[in-house]
Amino acid sequence: ELAELAAEQFQHGALAGKRVCITAGPTREPLDPVRYISNHSSGKMGYALAEAAADAGASVRLISGPVNLPAPARVEVTSVETAEEMLAASLDGIDQCDLFIAAAAVADYRPVSVAEHKIKKGSEEIMELRLVKNPDIVATVAGLQEHRPYTVGFAAETRDVVGYARSKLARKQLDLIVANDVSNPEIGFNSDDNAVTLVSADDEISLPQTSKRQLARQLIEQIAQQYHQSTQ
Amino acid sequence: ELAELAAEQFQHGALAGKRVCITAGPTREPLDPVRYISNHSSGKMGYALAEAAADAGASVRLISGPVNLPAPARVEVTSVETAEEMLAASLDGIDQCDLFIAAAAVADYRPVSVAEHKIKKGSEEIMELRLVKNPDIVATVAGLQEHRPYTVGFAAETRDVVGYARSKLARKQLDLIVANDVSNPEIGFNSDDNAVTLVSADDEISLPQTSKRQLARQLIEQIAQQYHQSTQ
């Protein structure tokens, strides 16, 4: 009931009438029917952002890799496995999206070929695995010539966090980047807490360590503000 | 209370006074602080076996890769990530184990080197990943010259299931193999159900599709029988 009350309060909220598309979780890139390459993303940050955006009055679509999280209330969830599936799902209906928030930890590379049957362990001590670069989902969306949504990326780094984030912002033509330091075990991928720096072309705002849920509310507030400034 | 009653009934159960060591779940082989290679094992089969063995009166140690399952009651759980950690944990105290059941889906290969910092995506379209073979945990245990426990392996296959299982049994000098067909989506890795064939040097017993919990009880009963025959 409290949640519904909060939701009602946000009918005139910061993102009322806006459509927000959010990617979350890891992707899994299969080597064969049983093995895959993935990463430690839990999806908690993306799911919390989806909930916060819905509470801020937005119509929310969540495009999610494999995670162990319940679907947030009032959010439309599309489940995907691989980066290619996530890209296709992201572009499907992108012309309806006002904001695109890429919180997923997309695998940079996938195996060149996927074996139809389980690869038998051979006698070789060393095996070479050929990987090919995955499509860059957030850069593809940010580079759209028509119907380009306001585009927010994430940067999970282990060093020089703001430096890497700002170069990523420019290179991928993003509007904003949410940067965090995953080398700190108290925050980040599998933790319930996070601390981030919101980086734009000419500004940076630090949001100190708090729960991902609380941080998501602060982030949605900041993102909405910057979005509205950009459309004025 | 029912569980406790059942447990008491099994004080004189098929494995009373025996020590059973069980591996379960996948292993994760890191590429860098955020990425890893893994597989679709949920750990459900190994956890169900641990529970069934405890119910059959055994003292149970469960050596578990990363899973989303609660620790079974009356079972000592050791958590590990990589195959090398799982091997070390398995050999630690192996002289106390009467039976060793290798239900884990151990990664066959791991990256040759683990990057200390997150690998930055380069401009290369293709990346070669060098992998080195992991230690074979169940074969190492089965090959022990002293204090060798009765050793049961698993074979997850997508074709010619019994054929591959029997050649694995001989090659790794196992006492028994539990073989299952992971190409059937109704059973296997992420499913709650399973169906297996128990393969020994001169016999095979098919256990038809049922819940992993029910199947685990049948398996522990069969394994205990064969174990007692082998020690007569």
Interface residues (C-beta under 8 A of the other chain):
Chain A: L31 P33 V34 R35 Y36 I37 S38 N39 H40 S41 N68 A105 A107 D108 Y109 V112 H117 K118 K120 K121 E124 E125 I126 M127 E128 L129 R130 L131 V132 K133 A156 E157 T158 R159 Y164 V182 S183 F189
Chain B: L31 P33 V34 R35 Y36 I37 S38 N39 H40 S41 N68 A105 A107 D108 Y109 V112 H117 K118 I119 K120 K121 E124 E125 I126 M127 E128 L129 R130 L131 V132 K133 A156 E157 T158 R159 Y164 V182 S183 F189
